[in-house]
Amino acid sequence: MMRLKEKYNQSIKPALVKEFD
């Protein structure tokens, strides 16, 4: 579970931030 969260924080989250910035 923790590893999945890390993957989310490293790839998906920055992508979302980039989308909405």
N, CA, C and O atoms as a Tripos MOL2 file, in Angstrom:
@<TRIPOS>MOLECULE
protein
   84    83    21     0     0
PROTEIN
NO_CHARGES

@<TRIPOS>ATOM
      1 N           0.8320   -1.2030    0.0000 N.3       1 MET1
      2 CA          0.0000    0.0000    0.0000 C.3       1 MET1
      3 C           0.8700    1.2570    0.0000 C.2       1 MET1
      4 O           0.6120    2.2030   -0.7440 O.2       1 MET1
      5 N           1.8870    1.2530    0.8320 N.am      2 MET2
      6 CA          2.7560    2.4210    0.9270 C.3       2 MET2
      7 C           3.4730    2.6780   -0.4030 C.2       2 MET2
      8 O           3.6270    3.8230   -0.8270 O.2       2 MET2
      9 N           3.8980    1.6130   -1.0400 N.am      3 ARG3
     10 CA          4.6250    1.7510   -2.3060 C.3       3 ARG3
     11 C           3.7220    2.3670   -3.3730 C.2       3 ARG3
     12 O           4.1690    3.1670   -4.1950 O.2       3 ARG3
     13 N           2.4560    1.9840   -3.3460 N.am      4 LEU4
     14 CA          1.5090    2.5250   -4.3080 C.3       4 LEU4
     15 C           1.3350    4.0320   -4.0950 C.2       4 LEU4
     16 O           1.2180    4.8030   -5.0470 O.2       4 LEU4
     17 N           1.3220    4.4250   -2.8270 N.am      5 LYS5
     18 CA          1.1890    5.8440   -2.5070 C.3       5 LYS5
     19 C           2.4100    6.6160   -2.9950 C.2       5 LYS5
     20 O           2.2900    7.7340   -3.4960 O.2       5 LYS5
     21 N           3.5810    6.0100   -2.8430 N.am      6 GLU6
     22 CA          4.8020    6.6680   -3.3350 C.3       6 GLU6
     23 C           4.7340    6.8580   -4.8440 C.2       6 GLU6
     24 O           5.0890    7.9140   -5.3690 O.2       6 GLU6
     25 N           4.2710    5.8200   -5.5290 N.am      7 LYS7
     26 CA          4.1670    5.8940   -6.9800 C.3       7 LYS7
     27 C           3.1900    7.0000   -7.3790 C.2       7 LYS7
     28 O           3.4290    7.7490   -8.3260 O.2       7 LYS7
     29 N           2.0830    7.0850   -6.6350 N.am      8 TYR8
     30 CA          1.0980    8.1350   -6.8810 C.3       8 TYR8
     31 C           1.7240    9.5120   -6.6940 C.2       8 TYR8
     32 O           1.5540   10.3990   -7.5310 O.2       8 TYR8
     33 N           2.4500    9.6820   -5.5890 N.am      9 ASN9
     34 CA          3.0530   10.9800   -5.2860 C.3       9 ASN9
     35 C           4.1200   11.3630   -6.2970 C.2       9 ASN9
     36 O           4.3330   12.5460   -6.5610 O.2       9 ASN9
     37 N           4.7940   10.3640   -6.8680 N.am     10 GLN10
     38 CA          5.9030   10.6590   -7.7780 C.3      10 GLN10
     39 C           5.4540   10.8790   -9.2220 C.2      10 GLN10
     40 O           6.1150   11.5880   -9.9800 O.2      10 GLN10
     41 N           4.3120   10.2600   -9.6050 N.am     11 SER11
     42 CA          3.9360   10.3370  -11.0170 C.3      11 SER11
     43 C           2.5620   10.9520  -11.2490 C.2      11 SER11
     44 O           2.4330   11.9150  -12.0050 O.2      11 SER11
     45 N           1.5550   10.4160  -10.6160 N.am     12 ILE12
     46 CA          0.1930   10.8540  -10.8940 C.3      12 ILE12
     47 C          -0.0740   12.2490  -10.3380 C.2      12 ILE12
     48 O          -0.6260   13.1080  -11.0270 O.2      12 ILE12
     49 N           0.3190   12.4620   -9.1040 N.am     13 LYS13
     50 CA          0.0620   13.7520   -8.4540 C.3      13 LYS13
     51 C           0.7290   14.9090   -9.2050 C.2      13 LYS13
     52 O           0.0600   15.9030   -9.4840 O.2      13 LYS13
     53 N           2.0260   14.8170   -9.5430 N.am     14 PRO14
     54 CA          2.6660   15.8910  -10.3160 C.3      14 PRO14
     55 C           1.9960   16.1070  -11.6650 C.2      14 PRO14
     56 O           1.9150   17.2390  -12.1420 O.2      14 PRO14
     57 N           1.5190   15.0390  -12.2800 N.am     15 ALA15
     58 CA          0.8340   15.1650  -13.5640 C.3      15 ALA15
     59 C          -0.4610   15.9520  -13.3890 C.2      15 ALA15
     60 O          -0.8020   16.7970  -14.2170 O.2      15 ALA15
     61 N          -1.1770   15.6670  -12.3070 N.am     16 LEU16
     62 CA         -2.4130   16.3910  -12.0360 C.3      16 LEU16
     63 C          -2.1330   17.8670  -11.7650 C.2      16 LEU16
     64 O          -2.8530   18.7450  -12.2390 O.2      16 LEU16
     65 N          -1.0770   18.1230  -10.9950 N.am     17 VAL17
     66 CA         -0.7070   19.5040  -10.6950 C.3      17 VAL17
     67 C          -0.3710   20.2460  -11.9810 C.2      17 VAL17
     68 O          -0.7450   21.4050  -12.1580 O.2      17 VAL17
     69 N           0.3280   19.5740  -12.8650 N.am     18 LYS18
     70 CA          0.7140   20.1760  -14.1340 C.3      18 LYS18
     71 C          -0.5210   20.4740  -14.9880 C.2      18 LYS18
     72 O          -0.5810   21.4930  -15.6760 O.2      18 LYS18
     73 N          -1.4960   19.5790  -14.9350 N.am     19 GLU19
     74 CA         -2.7340   19.7580  -15.6800 C.3      19 GLU19
     75 C          -3.4680   21.0210  -15.2470 C.2      19 GLU19
     76 O          -3.9720   21.7760  -16.0780 O.2      19 GLU19
     77 N          -3.5210   21.2420  -13.9400 N.am     20 PHE20
     78 CA         -4.3550   22.3160  -13.4150 C.3      20 PHE20
     79 C          -3.5910   23.6120  -13.1680 C.2      20 PHE20
     80 O          -4.1850   24.6200  -12.7850 O.2      20 PHE20
     81 N          -2.3010   23.5900  -13.3830 N.am     21 ASP21
     82 CA         -1.5000   24.7760  -13.1240 C.3      21 ASP21
     83 C          -1.6900   25.8040  -14.2430 C.2      21 ASP21
     84 O          -1.0920   26.8790  -14.2020 O.2      21 ASP21
@<TRIPOS>BOND
     1     1     2 1
     2     2     3 1
     3     3     4 2
     4     3     5 am
     5     5     6 1
     6     6     7 1
     7     7     8 2
     8     7     9 am
     9     9    10 1
    10    10    11 1
    11    11    12 2
    12    11    13 am
    13    13    14 1
    14    14    15 1
    15    15    16 2
    16    15    17 am
    17    17    18 1
    18    18    19 1
    19    19    20 2
    20    19    21 am
    21    21    22 1
    22    22    23 1
    23    23    24 2
    24    23    25 am
    25    25    26 1
    26    26    27 1
    27    27    28 2
    28    27    29 am
    29    29    30 1
    30    30    31 1
    31    31    32 2
    32    31    33 am
    33    33    34 1
    34    34    35 1
    35    35    36 2
    36    35    37 am
    37    37    38 1
    38    38    39 1
    39    39    40 2
    40    39    41 am
    41    41    42 1
    42    42    43 1
    43    43    44 2
    44    43    45 am
    45    45    46 1
    46    46    47 1
    47    47    48 2
    48    47    49 am
    49    49    50 1
    50    50    51 1
    51    51    52 2
    52    51    53 am
    53    53    54 1
    54    54    55 1
    55    55    56 2
    56    55    57 am
    57    57    58 1
    58    58    59 1
    59    59    60 2
    60    59    61 am
    61    61    62 1
    62    62    63 1
    63    63    64 2
    64    63    65 am
    65    65    66 1
    66    66    67 1
    67    67    68 2
    68    67    69 am
    69    69    70 1
    70    70    71 1
    71    71    72 2
    72    71    73 am
    73    73    74 1
    74    74    75 1
    75    75    76 2
    76    75    77 am
    77    77    78 1
    78    78    79 1
    79    79    80 2
    80    79    81 am
    81    81    82 1
    82    82    83 1
    83    83    84 2
@<TRIPOS>SUBSTRUCTURE
     1 MET1         2 RESIDUE 1 A MET
     2 MET2         6 RESIDUE 1 A MET
     3 ARG3        10 RESIDUE 1 A ARG
     4 LEU4        14 RESIDUE 1 A LEU
     5 LYS5        18 RESIDUE 1 A LYS
     6 GLU6        22 RESIDUE 1 A GLU
     7 LYS7        26 RESIDUE 1 A LYS
     8 TYR8        30 RESIDUE 1 A TYR
     9 ASN9        34 RESIDUE 1 A ASN
    10 GLN10       38 RESIDUE 1 A GLN
    11 SER11       42 RESIDUE 1 A SER
    12 ILE12       46 RESIDUE 1 A ILE
    13 LYS13       50 RESIDUE 1 A LYS
    14 PRO14       54 RESIDUE 1 A PRO
    15 ALA15       58 RESIDUE 1 A ALA
    16 LEU16       62 RESIDUE 1 A LEU
    17 VAL17       66 RESIDUE 1 A VAL
    18 LYS18       70 RESIDUE 1 A LYS
    19 GLU19       74 RESIDUE 1 A GLU
    20 PHE20       78 RESIDUE 1 A PHE
    21 ASP21       82 RESIDUE 1 A ASP
